[in-house]
Amino acid sequence: APDILIETEAKGPGNLDFSPPGDRSEPKAGDVKTEAGPPGQPAYRLVVNEVQISKGRLAWHDRTSKKTETMAIDSLTLQRDTAAADRLKLRLQTTVRNQAIDLQGTVGTMDAVQAGKPWPVNLQARVQGITLRVEGSIADLGQFKGMAFTLKGQGAELIEAVRLAGVDNPELPQSAGPFSVSATLSDAGQQLQLTDLAVEAGKAELLLLTAKGTIKDLTGKAVIDLSVEATSNDPAGAAKIAGVDYTGKGPVRIATRLQGQSKATAWKMSDLKAVAGGSDVGGELTIHLADRPKVAGKLIATTIDLADLSAATPQSASGQVPASQMTAAKGDGRLFPDAPLPLDALRAVDADLTLQAGKLVLDDRQLSDVTITLVLNNGRLTVNPFRFGLAGGTFDGNTVVDGGANPPTLALRLNGRQVELGQLDSKGHIIGGKSDISVKLTASGGSIRALMATANGETTVSVGEGRLRNKSLDLAGGDLLFQILGAINPLAKKEEMTQMHCAAVRFVIRDGIATADKGIALRTNQVDVVGSGTVNLRTEGLDLGIRPRARSGVGLSLSTPLAGLVRVGGTIAKPTMGIDAAGTLRTAASLGAGIATGGLSTVGELLVDKVTGDEDPCRTALGLPQQGSQAKPSTESQPQSPTRLLRGVFGR
């Protein structure tokens, strides 16, 4: 029952330092002489044939950290190996941190050390079903230099190794699969390092991790260079173990080369290849770990499908979240949510990223040839440029979101060219209709509702020739523009298709009031339609007037609804529509006066008295002069509108 204490001093050697004094004086006359042994041998030798210890205790005490580690020696046996005279057989049964360890194998004798030979080691330990093996030698045991060891470890259950390391999370699964580790440990170049490192842990059903490479300077900077690969057929379950909520599809596979230093902030991921479901992405990233981390790099993908990365959101037939679902959460009947935007995330990390994707799938929309350059610095997000193809056309633009400003600000520019609305119309109202779309918008606020209420800018959409399916143009169709057309087109029920020559919508937005000054137009074979009014983005109220006019040769009676005015009211979430057959809707001020006094809609006077003179209502809506006319175009700029902003006009 020995009690053995090993101490390391805060300064100077510990109590295991048995080296002789550095300086010795020359022998003087009368000194007793000691005969040396044979050349190369000390005068005295200690030969150990057998050592046995039972019920002992060994303690390591670090005077610097003031920490003590103890080991109970249940039994220890050292005896000469009859098969190799320079080896000692070792068997140790011990308990460390309440874990029973059985260690056995062979080590070199002191004879070999005294003869200047490498000290051999061949040991195997078992603990909690885990087997660890070390084989090799130390060239200079006294200086503990010249190490060359092969290390191996394996176990039938990774979770046991995790718990053995001191992690006892109740979220850990009962089984995560086997593991194996192998490496060469050496101190070549005065640095302790692991080479030929190979790790395989887990199982693909949950998470399989493999790594190969080197770790240099283990006691210093720990320079890491590893090829790492992770595979999971159940990424949601694997993420849950790490405390992350992931709802994407499997399988997931990520492979990369990881390089960095434990005491540095930069980690590089090169040759990155990631696959999730049918999505894939590759490239390289550099992660800077600091008070505010930064991610930089370039990613290239063949296909990215957001449904592979997160759970699907219930969608309407048009691919948009139904307005009824968006408003149900708040319960105030508003479409634009008042919940704070997650702007704190913009201030938590910096980024400088470029993404190129051949195909990006968003719900039932598919973008092609996507290019996005994103810079995030101290809460200010700049996306410049972004480009993508959609519905046969192309979009480009840029945006800036300053989450560090008070209040946060947004600036957006978007241009779309030759976008075919028929491809975007999942309900099949329209065939064809190539369109040019543009948006210029600035706003401020911490929620979508606040941004819309402070918006300034202009939006326009110019639609080319197409055909409208008359059978879908009914009051229950759900898309307001087509409801209006069905109501005012007397031929809609007699013909399968209505030929559309053009359509246009143009809104000027000032302080959350979107005003269309003859900015809504539609031309078919039978009718011209022009509309004006406002969309109050602060209250989400609608006040729009749509005036139809029979085209020459159609032969329509003025007693039909075509002689009247279609009035659109209600809200963006719940629009209403009525027909004023007498065309008597009027207001007390002109449209210009209405804008000057706060953007109130004044539609009747404008539509009844002025609209009928337009030769081309679509050009009028876009602020362009009539063809052949010397009139100057509108001084307002002519960007073109996104379908999202006009959702309340064209449909829910």
Secondary structure, 3 states (H helix, E strand, C coil): CCEEEEEECCCCCCCCCCCCCCCCCCCCCCCCCCCCCCCCCCCCCCCCCEEEEEEEEEEEEECCCCEEEEEEEEEEEEEEECCEEEEEEEEEEEEECCEEEEEEEEEECHHHHHCCCCEEEEEEEEECCEEEEEEEEEEECCCCEEEEEEEEEEECCHHHHHHHCCCCCCCCCCCCCCEEEEEEEECHHHCCEEEEEEEEEEECCCEEEEEEEEEECCCCCCEEEEEEEEEECCHHHHHHHCCCCCCCCCCEEEEEEEEEECCCCEEEEEEEEEEECCEEEEEEEEEECCCCCEEEEEEEEEEEEHHHCCCCCCCCCCCCCCHHHHHHCCCCCCCCCCCCCCCHHHHHCEEEEEEEEEEEEECCEEEEEEEEEEEEECCEEEEEEEEEEECCEEEEEEEEEECCCCCCEEEEEEEEEEEEHHHHCCCCCEEECEEEEEEEEEEECCCHHHHHHCCEEEEEEEECCEEEEHHHCCCCCCCHHHHHHHHHCCCCCCCCEEEEEEEEEEEEEECCEEEEEEEEEEEECCEEEEEEEEEECCCCEEEEEEEEEECCCCCCCCCCHHHCEEEEEEECCCEEEEEECCCCCCCCCCHHHHHHCCCCCCCHHHHHHHHHHCCCHHHHHCCCCCCCCCCCCCCCCCCCCCCCCCHHHHCC
